[in-house]
Amino acid sequence: MSVPAIPLNDGTHLPAIGFGTCKLNGSPGAQAIARAIDNGYRLLDSAFSYENEGAVAQAMRMASVPREALRFTSKIPGRHYAYNDALACIEESRYRTRLDTIDLYLLHWPNPAQGLYLEAWSALVEAKERGWVTSIGVCNFLPEHVQALVDASGVKPCVNQIELHPYFPQPEQLAWDKANGIVTQAWSPIGRGNDLQSDPVLQGIARQHGRSVVQVILRWHVQLGSVPLPKASSDQRQRDNLDVFDFELSTQDMAAIATLARPDGRILGQDPAHYQEL
Ligand SMILES: NC(=O)c1ccc[n+]([C@@H]2O[C@H](COP(=O)([O-])OP(=O)(O)OC[C@H]3O[C@@H](n4cnc5c(N)ncnc54)[C@H](OP(=O)(O)O)[C@@H]3O)[C@@H](O)[C@H]2O)c1
């Protein structure tokens, strides 16, 4: 399965679909992730807080794909945002994974009330200068948070990873990221098992194209220009979720999916303006 590459603003590239690894831990997790790599995924989304950086790296060694072809992502949690803690956290990721260089390292949440994300960002900039990480970015950052980073450091994030699915499509944030040369990655891209799969609009579009609802949603991401990171345990689902590059949704399909947006469409109501995750 050939997955197109998306250019980042630092001259590197990422695949147009990645693999979500949250809750895939230990030996069963490593085996599921290794299967995902063998099924064609090249971008693996982990985080310090998922407690599975070791399992993801183990899967990278188990799979039949060279290290250089894979992109490993981790994220600093808010509890390690003080400058020295953030640097130590990145080193811990390197020790746990036994990877000299982490391909993409992100700040997990802005936690604006905590007031430390600028400090954590300068640690990421320093880690990049030291060659510990290749690309750096953020998750769940609103435009004001990204602007503060750029004003303080002069360094733009490559990626902003945000909650994005048909119930919560965030068109303004997506457009802002794009206008500022930042690639938007979508977390919970298929709604984390919510009722999207029984939605009649999506079911109708899926029937017309002879595809599953999940494939329609993932294709919708690709056409919007967001990089979805679906998590799937089984072989069949992993393969189905990658198989979205040989059909196209019409303008009418895209407009119909846009009507599913809900003001309160977030899965757990985690608004980055107020939500704090340490
Ligand atoms: N940056 C952040 O703040 C943040 C927050 C949340 C998540 N994330 C990242 O985003 C990734 C994905 O998000 P997510 O895990 O919350 O939700 P998701 O990928 O939207 O949904 C995963 C759920 O959908 C099921 N599924 C997968 N493929 C399917 C298919 N073809 N048909 C039917 N069901 C299917 C999975 O089941 P099975 O696993 O049983 O197959 C699982 O229950 C995470 O793993 C993590 O890497 C980042």
The ligand as an SDF file (V2000), in Angstrom:
LIG
                    3D

 48 52  0  0  0  0  0  0  0  0999 V2000
   -2.2110   14.3830   21.2250 N   0  0  0  0  0  0  0  0  0  0  0  0
   -3.2400   14.0430   21.9580 C   0  0  0  0  0  0  0  0  0  0  0  0
   -3.6490   14.7710   22.8670 O   0  0  0  0  0  0  0  0  0  0  0  0
   -3.9430   12.7450   21.6770 C   0  0  0  0  0  0  0  0  0  0  0  0
   -5.1400   12.4320   22.3420 C   0  0  0  0  0  0  0  0  0  0  0  0
   -5.7680   11.2290   22.0330 C   0  0  0  0  0  0  0  0  0  0  0  0
   -5.2180   10.3530   21.0870 C   0  0  0  0  0  0  0  0  0  0  0  0
   -4.0260   10.6640   20.4720 N   0  0  0  0  0  0  0  0  0  0  0  0
   -3.4260    9.7670   19.4430 C   0  0  0  0  0  0  0  0  0  0  0  0
   -4.4090    9.5000   18.4480 O   0  0  0  0  0  0  0  0  0  0  0  0
   -4.5130    8.0750   18.2810 C   0  0  0  0  0  0  0  0  0  0  0  0
   -5.8950    7.6810   17.7960 C   0  0  0  0  0  0  0  0  0  0  0  0
   -6.9020    8.1470   18.6490 O   0  0  0  0  0  0  0  0  0  0  0  0
   -7.8570    7.1760   19.4980 P   0  0  0  0  0  0  0  0  0  0  0  0
   -7.1380    5.9180   19.7830 O   0  0  0  0  0  0  0  0  0  0  0  0
   -8.3510    7.9790   20.6410 O   0  0  0  0  0  0  0  0  0  0  0  0
   -9.1270    6.9520   18.5710 O   0  0  0  0  0  0  0  0  0  0  0  0
   -9.4350    6.4510   17.0670 P   0  0  0  0  0  0  0  0  0  0  0  0
   -8.2000    6.0930   16.3550 O   0  0  0  0  0  0  0  0  0  0  0  0
  -10.3530    7.4730   16.4830 O   0  0  0  0  0  0  0  0  0  0  0  0
  -10.3320    5.1620   17.3360 O   0  0  0  0  0  0  0  0  0  0  0  0
   -9.7840    3.9650   17.8080 C   0  0  0  0  0  0  0  0  0  0  0  0
  -10.9560    2.9960   18.0080 C   0  0  0  0  0  0  0  0  0  0  0  0
  -11.5620    2.6760   16.7480 O   0  0  0  0  0  0  0  0  0  0  0  0
  -11.5360    1.2550   16.5530 C   0  0  0  0  0  0  0  0  0  0  0  0
  -11.2970    0.9880   15.1160 N   0  0  0  0  0  0  0  0  0  0  0  0
  -10.1380    1.1580   14.4320 C   0  0  0  0  0  0  0  0  0  0  0  0
  -10.2950    0.8370   13.1280 N   0  0  0  0  0  0  0  0  0  0  0  0
  -11.5830    0.4490   12.9800 C   0  0  0  0  0  0  0  0  0  0  0  0
  -12.3390   -0.0060   11.8630 C   0  0  0  0  0  0  0  0  0  0  0  0
  -11.7980   -0.1050   10.6470 N   0  0  0  0  0  0  0  0  0  0  0  0
  -13.6450   -0.3270   12.0590 N   0  0  0  0  0  0  0  0  0  0  0  0
  -14.1900   -0.2140   13.2990 C   0  0  0  0  0  0  0  0  0  0  0  0
  -13.5370    0.2290   14.3920 N   0  0  0  0  0  0  0  0  0  0  0  0
  -12.2340    0.5510   14.2380 C   0  0  0  0  0  0  0  0  0  0  0  0
  -10.4050    0.7410   17.4290 C   0  0  0  0  0  0  0  0  0  0  0  0
  -10.6530   -0.5900   17.8130 O   0  0  0  0  0  0  0  0  0  0  0  0
   -9.5190   -1.7150   17.9960 P   0  0  0  0  0  0  0  0  0  0  0  0
   -8.2750   -1.0880   18.5350 O   0  0  0  0  0  0  0  0  0  0  0  0
  -10.1470   -2.6840   18.9280 O   0  0  0  0  0  0  0  0  0  0  0  0
   -9.2700   -2.3080   16.6340 O   0  0  0  0  0  0  0  0  0  0  0  0
  -10.4900    1.6940   18.6290 C   0  0  0  0  0  0  0  0  0  0  0  0
  -11.5020    1.2870   19.5230 O   0  0  0  0  0  0  0  0  0  0  0  0
   -4.1580    7.5290   19.6620 C   0  0  0  0  0  0  0  0  0  0  0  0
   -3.8540    6.1350   19.6240 O   0  0  0  0  0  0  0  0  0  0  0  0
   -2.9760    8.4200   20.0010 C   0  0  0  0  0  0  0  0  0  0  0  0
   -1.8230    7.9640   19.3120 O   0  0  0  0  0  0  0  0  0  0  0  0
   -3.3980   11.8570   20.7490 C   0  0  0  0  0  0  0  0  0  0  0  0
  1  2  1  0
  2  3  2  0
  2  4  1  0
  4  5  1  0
  4 48  2  0
  5  6  2  0
  6  7  1  0
  7  8  2  0
  8  9  1  0
  8 48  1  0
  9 10  1  0
  9 46  1  0
 10 11  1  0
 11 12  1  0
 11 44  1  0
 12 13  1  0
 13 14  1  0
 14 15  2  0
 14 16  1  0
 14 17  1  0
 17 18  1  0
 18 19  2  0
 18 20  1  0
 18 21  1  0
 21 22  1  0
 22 23  1  0
 23 24  1  0
 23 42  1  0
 24 25  1  0
 25 26  1  0
 25 36  1  0
 26 27  1  0
 26 35  1  0
 27 28  2  0
 28 29  1  0
 29 30  1  0
 29 35  2  0
 30 31  1  0
 30 32  2  0
 32 33  1  0
 33 34  2  0
 34 35  1  0
 36 37  1  0
 36 42  1  0
 37 38  1  0
 38 39  2  0
 38 40  1  0
 38 41  1  0
 42 43  1  0
 44 45  1  0
 44 46  1  0
 46 47  1  0
M  CHG  2   8   1  16  -1
M  END
$$$$
